[in-house]
Amino acid sequence: MQGDRITLTRSEQRRLLVLNHLLSGALVNPQAASLLGISVRQVRRLRRRSEAEGAAALSHGNRGRRPSHALAPGLATRVIELAKTKYVGFNQHHFTEMLAEHEGLELSVSSVYRILRQAGIAAPRQRRPPRHRRRRDRYPRAGMLLQIDGSRHDWLEGRGPMLSLVGGIDDATGLVPWATFHDQEDAHAYFELLRAVIRRHGIPLALYSDRHGIFFKTKDKELTLEEALAGRREPTQFGRLLEELGVQLILARSPQAKGRVERLWGTFQDRLTSELRLAHACTAADAEAVLHRYLPQHNRRFTVPANDPEPAWLPWPKDRRLDELFCFKYRRVVGNDHTVRLRSYRIDIPPQPNRLSFARVEVELREHFDGRLQVVYQGRCLAHARVEPKSVYRVQANGHSVAPSQDPAPIADPLPAAPKTTWRPGSNHPWKRTYLNMHK
């Protein structure tokens, strides 16, 4: 705090945001305690202090005070002077020992190192040689790490459209479990890749990828209110899939970090391109057929045995269906007219036997790649519809996967309409008796 100016850290700003919602009545004490990770009692204390002092109540009480373990004023100047004159050329450990023995200055080696570094005094010699850079060792077991990536290349050499090859390589063995050609490197392609890998081998423990918007949301966008209250960004569709599968996502900071899959593209652009030329492939379907014939040959030629023969692939649970996870999922609130919207589509929720109304209820809308739409509430499908499947799901800069801009085809009713039954009162109904008596 400087005068009337208050500086809050990121965690304190988050507390202020939650307290503002608490004071406005949007939250109650237990909800605020859950969001902040503190007790309800501490929330009450913060609330009282915030009402009395405002935002200043959230800043730490020791801010601006000199730490009790800080070095005495002038001590750093004394150490620098001794290092430049009397003890010039001493290494830092030896210099620290001499300060304690002859100068009466009890300091740690880290404190002396920090003082000398800030003064620009380097160590007289390196204590250890420069680090030797070498290739990272393979993971010991197959299925522990799967490197995935996409390669945009003229695979058909002008005979057909430009295609993107999306695939993966097992870090332990060099096995290519699956690969597929798509028009673009999009979320749909990675969903299809991971689904094929799981069906043929199992669930990998971790994925290694680049920092494409398919895998995570960049930090250039402001947090939404829900993300600010939750303290984390909402995952992308592919990130949500990995969380549900329990697969760890590791993001590489350079192409060299995932060198195995990068070298794989070099091999494919040499050998696979020749195979495509030999087969006179001109379309994406032709390229896909050649690729699936080539993959077994490639794996026999380039796969190496793992250091540990026991594989680490996890089996798919028998009580779950792949379609439950391998789709796009959106949170939606049912309208008062019992419809759910996705872009320009509207899905009607028919009457349900165990609930009168679903208006203003939050449901999950699932969009499958074959064109099916499902409205799911607490694991139960309330309504479904079928639309024209989208061939490309591109990813915008914010990490959301969207279909290409085109006019959607009208969809049919999601469920056959139930026959309407009109209730008619009996002849002995009080309303009818009054009407009949009046017209006698």
KELOMI-822503 format. One line per field, with one value per residue (C-alpha): residue number from 1; residue in one letter; x, y, z. Coordinates in Angstrom, 1 decimal, decimal comma. Each point is the difference from the previous one (the first is absolute). Example, Ala and Ser with C-alpha at 12.3 -4.5 7.8 and 13.67 -1.06 7.14 Angstrom:
% residues 2
num <- c(1 2)
residuo <- c(A S)
x <- c(12,3 1,4)
y <- c(-4,5 3,4)
z <- c(7,8 -0,7)
//
This chain:
% residues 440
num <- c(1 2 3 4 5 6 7 8 9 10 11 12 13 14 15 16 17 18 19 20 21 22 23 24 25 26 27 28 29 30 31 32 33 34 35 36 37 38 39 40 41 42 43 44 45 46 47 48 49 50 51 52 53 54 55 56 57 58 59 60 61 62 63 64 65 66 67 68 69 70 71 72 73 74 75 76 77 78 79 80 81 82 83 84 85 86 87 88 89 90 91 92 93 94 95 96 97 98 99 100 101 102 103 104 105 106 107 108 109 110 111 112 113 114 115 116 117 118 119 120 121 122 123 124 125 126 127 128 129 130 131 132 133 134 135 136 137 138 139 140 141 142 143 144 145 146 147 148 149 150 151 152 153 154 155 156 157 158 159 160 161 162 163 164 165 166 167 168 169 170 171 172 173 174 175 176 177 178 179 180 181 182 183 184 185 186 187 188 189 190 191 192 193 194 195 196 197 198 199 200 201 202 203 204 205 206 207 208 209 210 211 212 213 214 215 216 217 218 219 220 221 222 223 224 225 226 227 228 229 230 231 232 233 234 235 236 237 238 239 240 241 242 243 244 245 246 247 248 249 250 251 252 253 254 255 256 257 258 259 260 261 262 263 264 265 266 267 268 269 270 271 272 273 274 275 276 277 278 279 280 281 282 283 284 285 286 287 288 289 290 291 292 293 294 295 296 297 298 299 300 301 302 303 304 305 306 307 308 309 310 311 312 313 314 315 316 317 318 319 320 321 322 323 324 325 326 327 328 329 330 331 332 333 334 335 336 337 338 339 340 341 342 343 344 345 346 347 348 349 350 351 352 353 354 355 356 357 358 359 360 361 362 363 364 365 366 367 368 369 370 371 372 373 374 375 376 377 378 379 380 381 382 383 384 385 386 387 388 389 390 391 392 393 394 395 396 397 398 399 400 401 402 403 404 405 406 407 408 409 410 411 412 413 414 415 416 417 418 419 420 421 422 423 424 425 426 427 428 429 430 431 432 433 434 435 436 437 438 439 440)
residuo <- c(M Q G D R I T L T R S E Q R R L L V L N H L L S G A L V N P Q A A S L L G I S V R Q V R R L R R R S E A E G A A A L S H G N R G R R P S H A L A P G L A T R V I E L A K T K Y V G F N Q H H F T E M L A E H E G L E L S V S S V Y R I L R Q A G I A A P R Q R R P P R H R R R R D R Y P R A G M L L Q I D G S R H D W L E G R G P M L S L V G G I D D A T G L V P W A T F H D Q E D A H A Y F E L L R A V I R R H G I P L A L Y S D R H G I F F K T K D K E L T L E E A L A G R R E P T Q F G R L L E E L G V Q L I L A R S P Q A K G R V E R L W G T F Q D R L T S E L R L A H A C T A A D A E A V L H R Y L P Q H N R R F T V P A N D P E P A W L P W P K D R R L D E L F C F K Y R R V V G N D H T V R L R S Y R I D I P P Q P N R L S F A R V E V E L R E H F D G R L Q V V Y Q G R C L A H A R V E P K S V Y R V Q A N G H S V A P S Q D P A P I A D P L P A A P K T T W R P G S N H P W K R T Y L N M H K)
x <- c(0,0 1,4 -2,0 -3,6 1,2 -0,6 1,8 -1,5 1,6 -1,8 -1,3 -1,2 -1,7 -1,8 -1,1 -1,2 -2,1 -1,6 -0,6 -1,7 -2,4 -0,5 -0,9 -2,4 -1,9 1,0 1,9 -0,5 2,7 0,5 0,2 2,6 2,0 0,0 1,2 2,8 1,0 -0,4 -2,4 -3,4 1,3 2,9 -2,5 -1,9 3,2 0,9 -3,5 0,0 3,4 -1,0 -3,1 2,0 3,2 -0,9 2,6 2,8 -1,2 1,3 3,6 2,4 0,7 3,8 0,0 2,5 1,8 3,6 0,4 1,4 2,7 1,1 3,7 1,0 0,3 3,5 0,9 -0,2 2,2 2,6 0,0 0,4 2,9 1,8 -0,6 1,6 3,0 1,2 -1,6 0,2 0,1 -1,5 -2,7 -3,3 0,1 3,5 -0,9 -3,0 2,3 2,5 -2,8 -1,1 3,6 1,7 -2,7 -2,7 -2,6 -2,2 -1,7 -1,2 1,6 -3,3 -0,1 3,6 -0,6 -3,1 1,9 2,9 -2,3 -1,9 3,3 1,1 2,9 0,2 1,6 3,7 -0,5 -2,9 -0,5 -1,3 0,3 -2,7 -3,0 0,3 -3,1 -1,3 -3,1 -2,6 -0,2 -3,1 -2,7 0,5 -3,5 -2,2 -3,1 1,6 0,4 -1,5 1,3 -2,7 0,2 -1,2 1,9 -1,4 1,6 -0,6 -0,3 -1,6 2,7 -2,6 -2,2 -2,6 -0,8 2,4 -0,5 1,1 1,3 -0,8 1,6 2,0 3,0 0,7 3,0 1,3 -0,2 -0,4 -3,2 -2,5 -3,3 -2,2 0,0 -2,7 -0,3 -2,2 -0,6 1,2 1,9 -3,2 -1,5 -2,1 3,2 1,6 -3,3 0,1 3,7 -0,4 -3,1 1,7 3,1 -2,2 -2,0 3,2 2,4 -1,6 0,2 3,5 1,2 1,1 -0,1 2,8 -1,1 0,8 -1,8 -2,7 -3,4 -1,5 1,7 -0,2 -1,3 2,5 0,3 -0,7 -3,8 -1,5 -1,5 -3,7 -1,8 -0,4 3,7 1,0 -2,1 1,3 3,6 0,8 -0,7 -2,6 1,7 -0,4 -2,1 3,1 1,2 -3,3 0,2 3,5 -1,3 -2,9 2,5 2,5 2,8 2,6 0,8 3,6 0,6 3,3 1,7 1,9 -0,2 3,3 -1,7 -2,3 2,7 -1,2 -3,3 1,8 2,5 -3,0 -1,4 3,3 -0,1 -3,6 0,6 2,7 -1,5 -3,7 0,1 1,7 -2,6 -2,8 1,7 0,3 -3,6 -1,1 -2,0 -1,9 -2,7 -0,1 -1,7 2,8 2,7 -1,8 0,0 3,7 0,8 -1,7 1,9 3,3 -0,2 0,6 3,0 1,3 -0,4 1,7 3,0 0,4 -1,5 2,5 -0,6 -0,8 2,4 -2,8 -2,0 -3,1 -2,3 -1,6 -3,1 -3,1 -3,0 -3,2 -2,7 -2,6 -2,9 0,6 -0,6 2,5 -2,8 -0,6 3,4 1,0 -2,3 -0,2 -1,7 -1,6 -1,8 -3,4 -2,9 -3,4 -2,3 -3,4 -1,4 1,9 2,5 3,8 2,0 3,3 0,9 -3,1 -1,4 -2,9 -0,7 -3,4 -0,1 -3,2 -2,0 1,7 -1,8 2,0 0,2 -2,6 2,4 3,6 -0,1 3,1 1,7 3,7 0,5 2,8 -0,2 2,0 1,0 1,2 2,0 -2,6 -2,5 -1,8 -1,0 -1,0 -1,3 1,2 -1,1 1,6 1,1 -3,5 -0,7 -3,0 0,0 1,9 0,2 2,0 1,5 2,4 3,5 2,7 3,0 2,4 0,2 2,5 1,5 -0,1 2,6 -2,0 0,3 -3,7 -0,8 -2,6 -1,5 0,7 -2,4 -2,8 -3,8 -1,1 -2,6 -3,3 -0,4 -2,9 -1,8 2,3 -2,7 -3,3 -2,7 -2,2 -3,7 -1,9 -2,8 -2,5 -1,6 -3,8 -2,0 -2,8 -3,7 -0,2 2,8 -1,2 0,9 -2,2 -2,9 -0,1 0,1 -2,8 -2,2 0,3 -1,2 -2,9)
y <- c(0,0 3,4 2,9 -0,4 -2,6 -3,7 -2,8 -3,4 -3,3 -2,4 -2,1 3,1 1,3 -3,4 0,4 3,5 -1,3 -2,7 2,4 2,4 -2,7 -1,0 3,6 0,4 -3,1 -2,1 -2,4 -1,3 -0,7 -3,7 0,5 2,8 -2,3 -2,8 2,3 1,5 -3,2 1,4 -0,6 1,7 1,7 1,6 1,1 1,8 1,7 1,1 1,3 2,1 1,5 0,6 1,9 2,1 0,6 -0,8 -1,5 0,9 -2,8 -2,6 1,2 -1,8 1,7 -0,3 1,7 2,8 -1,1 -1,0 -3,8 -1,0 -2,2 2,6 0,9 3,1 3,3 0,4 -3,7 -0,6 3,0 -1,4 -3,4 1,4 2,2 -3,0 -2,1 2,7 0,7 -2,3 -3,2 0,5 -3,3 -2,1 -2,4 0,6 -2,9 1,0 3,6 -0,8 -2,0 2,9 2,5 -2,2 -0,7 3,3 2,7 -1,2 0,0 -3,1 -0,4 -2,9 -0,9 0,7 3,6 0,7 -1,4 2,2 3,1 -0,6 -0,8 3,2 1,9 -1,7 -1,9 -3,4 -3,1 -0,3 -3,3 -2,4 -2,6 -2,5 -0,4 1,1 -2,4 -2,6 0,1 -3,4 -1,6 -0,8 -3,6 -2,0 -0,8 -3,6 -1,4 0,2 2,1 2,3 2,9 0,6 2,9 1,5 2,6 0,9 0,6 2,3 -1,1 -0,5 -3,8 -0,6 2,2 2,0 -2,9 1,0 2,3 1,1 -2,3 -0,1 -3,2 -0,4 -2,8 -1,0 -2,1 -2,0 1,5 -3,4 -2,1 2,4 -1,7 2,0 -1,2 1,9 2,9 1,7 2,5 3,0 3,2 2,0 -0,6 0,3 -1,3 -2,6 -1,5 -0,4 -1,4 -2,6 -0,7 -0,6 -2,1 -2,3 -0,3 -0,9 -2,6 -1,7 0,3 1,7 3,3 1,6 1,5 3,3 2,0 2,2 2,8 3,5 3,1 0,0 1,6 -3,5 -1,1 3,0 3,6 2,7 2,7 3,0 -0,3 1,4 -2,4 -0,4 0,4 -3,8 -0,5 2,8 -1,5 -3,5 1,2 -1,8 0,3 -2,3 -2,7 -0,4 -2,8 -2,2 1,1 -1,0 -3,4 -0,6 1,0 -2,5 -2,7 0,8 0,6 2,5 2,7 1,2 3,1 0,3 3,4 -0,7 -2,4 -1,6 -1,0 -2,4 -1,1 -3,5 1,0 2,8 -2,6 -2,2 2,6 0,1 -3,7 0,1 2,9 -2,2 -3,5 0,5 2,6 -2,5 -2,7 2,5 0,8 -3,7 -0,6 3,0 1,4 3,1 0,4 0,0 -3,4 -1,5 1,5 -1,4 -3,5 0,1 1,3 -2,9 -2,5 1,8 0,3 -3,8 0,1 3,1 -1,4 -3,3 2,0 2,7 -1,3 -0,8 -2,1 1,9 -0,2 -1,5 -2,5 0,5 2,5 2,9 0,4 0,2 -2,1 1,8 -0,6 -2,5 1,9 3,2 0,8 2,0 2,2 1,4 1,7 0,4 2,8 3,8 0,9 3,3 1,3 1,5 1,3 -1,1 2,8 0,7 -1,6 -3,2 0,4 -0,2 2,0 -0,9 2,7 0,3 -3,3 -0,4 -3,4 -0,5 -1,9 -2,1 -0,6 -2,3 -2,5 0,8 3,8 2,6 2,7 0,5 3,7 1,9 -3,4 -0,3 -3,0 -1,5 0,2 -2,6 0,5 -3,1 0,0 -2,1 2,8 -1,2 2,5 -1,1 1,9 -1,8 0,7 -2,0 -2,8 -0,3 1,0 2,4 0,6 -0,7 1,2 -0,5 2,7 0,1 -1,1 2,6 -1,1 2,5 1,3 2,8 1,6 3,7 2,0 -0,4 -3,8 -0,7 -2,4 1,2 -1,2 1,8 2,9 -1,2 0,0 -3,0 -2,3 -0,1 -2,9 -2,2 -0,4 -1,8 -2,4 -1,0 2,2 -1,7 -0,1 2,9 -1,0 2,8 -0,4 0,6 0,4 -2,5 0,8 0,2 2,6 3,0 2,4 -2,0 -0,3 3,8 0,5 -2,6 1,5 3,5 -1,3 -2,2)
z <- c(0,0 -1,0 1,2 -1,3 -2,6 0,9 -2,0 0,3 -1,1 -2,4 2,9 1,9 -3,1 -0,2 3,6 -0,7 -2,9 2,1 2,9 -2,3 -1,1 3,6 1,0 -2,9 1,1 -3,1 2,3 3,5 2,6 -0,7 -3,7 0,4 2,4 -2,5 -2,8 2,1 1,7 3,5 2,9 0,4 3,1 -1,9 -2,6 2,7 1,2 -3,5 -0,6 3,2 -0,8 -3,6 1,1 2,4 -2,0 -3,6 -2,3 2,4 2,3 -2,5 -0,1 2,3 3,3 -0,4 -3,4 0,0 3,2 0,0 0,5 3,3 -1,6 -2,5 -0,1 1,9 -2,0 -1,2 0,3 -3,7 -0,7 2,5 -1,7 -3,4 1,1 1,6 -3,1 -2,2 2,2 2,7 -1,2 -3,8 -1,9 2,9 -1,1 1,6 2,5 1,1 0,2 2,2 2,4 0,1 0,9 2,9 1,3 -0,4 -0,5 2,4 -2,7 0,3 -3,4 -2,0 -3,3 -1,8 1,5 -1,1 -3,4 -0,4 1,1 -2,3 -2,9 0,4 0,1 -3,2 1,6 -1,7 1,5 -0,8 -1,8 -0,8 2,5 -2,5 -3,8 -2,3 -0,2 -2,7 -2,2 -1,1 -1,3 2,6 0,9 -1,1 2,5 1,3 -0,9 -3,0 0,6 2,6 -2,4 -3,4 -2,1 -2,3 -2,7 -3,5 -3,2 -2,7 -3,2 -3,7 0,5 -3,4 -1,8 -1,9 -1,1 2,6 2,9 2,7 3,0 3,7 1,4 3,7 1,9 3,0 1,0 3,1 1,8 1,3 -3,1 -3,0 -0,9 -2,0 1,5 -2,5 -2,4 -2,2 -2,8 0,4 -1,8 3,0 3,2 2,1 3,2 -1,9 -1,3 3,5 1,3 -2,7 0,5 3,8 -0,5 -2,4 2,3 2,9 -1,9 -1,3 2,9 3,0 1,9 0,2 3,2 -1,5 -3,2 -1,2 -2,4 -1,2 1,2 -2,6 1,0 -0,3 3,2 2,3 0,1 -0,4 2,7 -2,3 0,7 3,2 2,5 0,1 3,3 0,3 -0,7 2,5 2,7 -0,7 -0,1 -3,3 -3,7 -1,5 -2,0 -3,8 -1,3 -0,4 3,4 1,5 -1,7 1,5 3,5 -0,3 -1,2 2,8 -2,6 0,9 -2,6 -0,3 -2,2 -1,8 -0,1 -3,2 -3,0 1,1 3,3 -1,9 -2,4 -0,6 -1,6 -1,9 -1,5 -0,7 -2,4 -1,8 -0,5 -1,1 -2,4 -1,7 0,1 0,2 -2,8 -2,2 0,9 -0,9 -3,3 -0,8 0,7 -2,0 2,9 -0,9 2,7 3,8 0,0 -2,2 2,3 3,1 -1,6 -0,9 3,5 1,7 -2,3 0,7 3,8 0,8 -2,3 1,7 3,5 -0,9 -1,4 2,7 3,3 2,7 3,1 3,2 3,0 2,1 -2,0 2,2 -1,9 1,9 -2,2 2,2 -1,2 -0,9 2,7 -1,2 1,7 -2,1 -3,6 -2,1 -1,4 3,6 -0,1 -3,6 -0,9 0,6 3,3 0,8 3,1 -0,9 2,0 -1,2 -1,2 1,3 -3,2 0,9 -2,8 -0,1 -2,5 -1,8 -2,5 -2,1 0,9 2,6 1,6 1,7 3,2 0,1 3,1 2,5 2,2 3,2 -0,2 -0,9 -1,3 -0,9 -0,5 1,2 0,7 -1,0 -2,3 -2,0 -3,8 -1,9 -3,6 -1,7 -3,2 -1,9 0,4 3,1 2,7 3,5 3,0 3,2 3,5 2,9 -2,4 -1,6 -3,6 -0,1 -3,7 -3,2 -3,5 -3,2 -2,1 -3,0 1,4 -0,1 -2,0 1,5 3,6 0,0 3,1 0,5 2,0 3,2 -0,2 -0,8 -2,8 -2,4 -3,2 -3,3 -0,6 -2,1 0,2 2,0 -1,5 1,8 2,4 0,5 3,2 2,4 1,2 -1,6 1,3 2,6 -1,0 1,5 2,4 0,8 3,3 -0,1 3,3 0,6 -0,2 3,8 0,3 2,0 -2,9 -2,4 2,5 0,4 -3,8 -0,6 2,8 -1,6 -3,4 1,1)
//
